[in-house]
Amino acid sequence: MIMNRKTLLLAMLLAGAAPAVAQEAPPVRDMQSWPLPETLSPEGRAAVAALAAQKMPDPVPPIAEVRKLIDMMQAGMGAPLEKRYEVRIENGAIAGVPVRIVYPKGVDTLGTGPVLLNLHGGGFAVDSGSLTETIPIAARSGIPVVAVLYRLSPENPYPAALDDALAVYRALEKERTARRIAVFGTSAGAALSGQLVAKLASLGRPMPAALGYFSGNADLTKRGDSESWMPGPPFDWVADYVGKTPVTDPVISPIHGDVSGFPPTLLLSSTRDFLLSPTAIFARKLTEKGVDARLVVFDGLPHAFWGYMDIPETDEANELIARFLKDKLAAAK
């Protein structure tokens, strides 16, 4: 996954990421300025250091331009992944909603078998992962992935994206039981994945076999500790996404509802991820309510690193994700 560093840095910024090392020494020593840990792979250290050396775009370009840049990023990073993993990508629509379907080698159709439903990251406003978050998972799990190209904010505030996700989920459920579906997402996609499960619960619908919740926030009412000492995005697209919906709503902030019926959930984050706190808090809530919740925290890497860094830790994260989702689908037969 190789691309122009400035474009990649902008992609990180728009996905809610930021360099793990400050560009200039701040007046107060904090997590941004601490040296990188020795626990990182050499490739990981080099990738983080290279990104930290780049300056953030100021001002942030208009949303239309940003989307073009991120689409270029997905195409540029997706092409080598497609070749490496020997997958087939099909653009289409399900229930009238645009989707990308990633077929692993040897799988030609969705049929009635197990399927993975992906809700991509990108601050609810851009598509920063419908290829990079899905290709490795489809290939490593051997299960096709349907990436929902849901409507984006600010033009389409909540519940537009959730409605699109729910429509695709219901369409997939017509061809197989809910226990043959697993849902996963990163960053904004993690938040949306949690909202989809909360919505299904509120409707009394059967739960999917598993939930992959990777560096997200299930409580939009408050900021966690990691957000106070980690660099986050210099803008607030959450407000654009939420629109007029109260942030205490138990679907938009699932932690305010009953999560006891959630499916087995894998949660990922990293120690230099600004959404580490909300990810860990949600893991604790799920565990308290008796849900099979597993929290895995990588060391020294920035927000959602698995979506844009070609490093050994990304392979490790993708293998964890694929194995968890595959195992839970197999157990739910």
SULBELJO-V62330 format. One record per residue. RES is the residue in three letters. SS is DSSP state (h for helix, s for strand, l for the rest). OMEGA is omega in whole degrees, 0 to 359 (NA if undefined). Layout:
res: {RES & RES}
ss: {SS & SS}
omega: {OMEGA & OMEGA}
//
This chain:
res: {MET & ILE & MET & ASN & ARG & LYS & THR & LEU & LEU & LEU & ALA & MET & LEU & LEU & ALA & GLY & ALA & ALA & PRO & ALA & VAL & ALA & GLN & GLU & ALA & PRO & PRO & VAL & ARG & ASP & MET & GLN & SER & TRP & PRO & LEU & PRO & GLU & THR & LEU & SER & PRO & GLU & GLY & ARG & ALA & ALA & VAL & ALA & ALA & LEU & ALA & ALA & GLN & LYS & MET & PRO & ASP & PRO & VAL & PRO & PRO & ILE & ALA & GLU & VAL & ARG & LYS & LEU & ILE & ASP & MET & MET & GLN & ALA & GLY & MET & GLY & ALA & PRO & LEU & GLU & LYS & ARG & TYR & GLU & VAL & ARG & ILE & GLU & ASN & GLY & ALA & ILE & ALA & GLY & VAL & PRO & VAL & ARG & ILE & VAL & TYR & PRO & LYS & GLY & VAL & ASP & THR & LEU & GLY & THR & GLY & PRO & VAL & LEU & LEU & ASN & LEU & HIS & GLY & GLY & GLY & PHE & ALA & VAL & ASP & SER & GLY & SER & LEU & THR & GLU & THR & ILE & PRO & ILE & ALA & ALA & ARG & SER & GLY & ILE & PRO & VAL & VAL & ALA & VAL & LEU & TYR & ARG & LEU & SER & PRO & GLU & ASN & PRO & TYR & PRO & ALA & ALA & LEU & ASP & ASP & ALA & LEU & ALA & VAL & TYR & ARG & ALA & LEU & GLU & LYS & GLU & ARG & THR & ALA & ARG & ARG & ILE & ALA & VAL & PHE & GLY & THR & SER & ALA & GLY & ALA & ALA & LEU & SER & GLY & GLN & LEU & VAL & ALA & LYS & LEU & ALA & SER & LEU & GLY & ARG & PRO & MET & PRO & ALA & ALA & LEU & GLY & TYR & PHE & SER & GLY & ASN & ALA & ASP & LEU & THR & LYS & ARG & GLY & ASP & SER & GLU & SER & TRP & MET & PRO & GLY & PRO & PRO & PHE & ASP & TRP & VAL & ALA & ASP & TYR & VAL & GLY & LYS & THR & PRO & VAL & THR & ASP & PRO & VAL & ILE & SER & PRO & ILE & HIS & GLY & ASP & VAL & SER & GLY & PHE & PRO & PRO & THR & LEU & LEU & LEU & SER & SER & THR & ARG & ASP & PHE & LEU & LEU & SER & PRO & THR & ALA & ILE & PHE & ALA & ARG & LYS & LEU & THR & GLU & LYS & GLY & VAL & ASP & ALA & ARG & LEU & VAL & VAL & PHE & ASP & GLY & LEU & PRO & HIS & ALA & PHE & TRP & GLY & TYR & MET & ASP & ILE & PRO & GLU & THR & ASP & GLU & ALA & ASN & GLU & LEU & ILE & ALA & ARG & PHE & LEU & LYS & ASP & LYS & LEU & ALA & ALA & ALA & LYS}
ss: {l & l & l & l & h & h & h & h & h & h & h & h & h & h & l & l & l & l & l & l & l & l & l & l & l & l & l & l & l & l & l & l & l & l & l & l & l & l & l & l & l & h & h & h & h & h & h & h & h & h & h & h & l & l & l & l & l & l & l & l & l & l & h & h & h & h & h & h & h & h & h & h & h & h & h & h & h & h & h & h & h & h & h & h & h & l & l & s & s & s & s & s & s & s & l & l & s & s & s & s & s & s & s & l & l & l & l & l & l & l & l & l & l & l & s & s & s & s & s & l & l & l & l & l & l & l & l & l & l & l & l & l & l & l & h & h & h & h & h & h & h & l & l & l & s & s & s & s & l & l & l & l & l & l & l & l & l & l & l & h & h & h & h & h & h & h & h & h & h & h & h & h & h & l & l & l & l & h & h & h & s & s & s & s & s & s & l & h & h & h & h & h & h & h & h & h & h & h & h & h & h & h & l & l & l & l & l & l & l & s & s & s & s & s & l & l & l & l & l & l & l & l & l & l & l & h & h & h & h & l & l & l & l & l & l & l & h & h & h & h & h & h & l & l & l & l & l & l & l & l & l & l & l & h & h & h & l & l & l & l & l & l & l & s & s & s & s & s & s & s & s & s & l & l & l & h & h & h & h & h & h & h & h & h & h & h & h & h & l & l & l & l & s & s & s & s & s & s & s & s & s & s & l & l & h & h & h & l & l & l & l & h & h & h & h & h & h & h & h & h & h & h & h & h & h & h & h & h & h & h & h & l & l}
omega: {183 & 177 & 178 & 186 & 180 & 177 & 179 & 179 & 177 & 179 & 177 & 181 & 184 & 175 & 182 & 182 & 176 & 181 & 181 & 178 & 184 & 177 & 178 & 182 & 179 & 181 & 180 & 180 & 179 & 185 & 180 & 187 & 179 & 178 & 178 & 182 & 178 & 181 & 178 & 173 & 176 & 179 & 179 & 178 & 181 & 181 & 180 & 181 & 180 & 179 & 180 & 181 & 181 & 179 & 176 & 176 & 181 & 3 & 175 & 181 & 176 & 187 & 180 & 179 & 179 & 181 & 177 & 180 & 181 & 175 & 176 & 178 & 180 & 179 & 182 & 180 & 182 & 183 & 179 & 176 & 178 & 180 & 182 & 186 & 177 & 177 & 174 & 183 & 182 & 175 & 182 & 179 & 174 & 182 & 179 & 181 & 178 & 179 & 166 & 179 & 180 & 181 & 175 & 181 & 179 & 179 & 186 & 183 & 175 & 180 & 179 & 182 & 181 & 181 & 176 & 179 & 181 & 172 & 191 & 175 & 179 & 175 & 184 & 189 & 178 & 177 & 182 & 182 & 184 & 173 & 185 & 179 & 191 & 185 & 180 & 183 & 177 & 183 & 184 & 180 & 186 & 183 & 179 & 180 & 174 & 178 & 182 & 177 & 186 & 178 & 188 & 171 & 9 & 183 & 185 & 181 & 177 & 14 & 185 & 181 & 179 & 178 & 179 & 179 & 181 & 179 & 179 & 179 & 181 & 178 & 178 & 182 & 178 & 183 & 182 & 177 & 178 & 181 & 176 & 179 & 171 & 185 & 176 & 178 & 180 & 174 & 176 & 178 & 175 & 178 & 181 & 177 & 177 & 178 & 178 & 179 & 178 & 178 & 178 & 179 & 181 & 179 & 182 & 182 & 176 & 180 & 171 & 183 & 184 & 176 & 172 & 188 & 193 & 177 & 181 & 182 & 179 & 179 & 183 & 182 & 185 & 179 & 178 & 184 & 182 & 179 & 179 & 180 & 176 & 178 & 177 & 181 & 182 & 180 & 183 & 177 & 178 & 179 & 178 & 181 & 184 & 181 & 183 & 181 & 176 & 182 & 176 & 179 & 186 & 173 & 181 & 173 & 187 & 182 & 178 & 178 & 178 & 182 & 185 & 180 & 180 & 179 & 173 & 189 & 171 & 179 & 179 & 171 & 178 & 187 & 176 & 177 & 183 & 176 & 176 & 183 & 181 & 176 & 180 & 179 & 179 & 177 & 180 & 179 & 179 & 180 & 179 & 182 & 175 & 179 & 174 & 183 & 182 & 181 & 176 & 182 & 176 & 186 & 166 & 184 & 184 & 184 & 172 & 186 & 184 & 182 & 184 & 180 & 177 & 185 & 181 & 180 & 177 & 176 & 179 & 180 & 181 & 178 & 177 & 181 & 184 & 182 & 180 & 183 & 180 & 182 & 181 & 176 & 179 & 182 & 185 & 181 & NA}
//
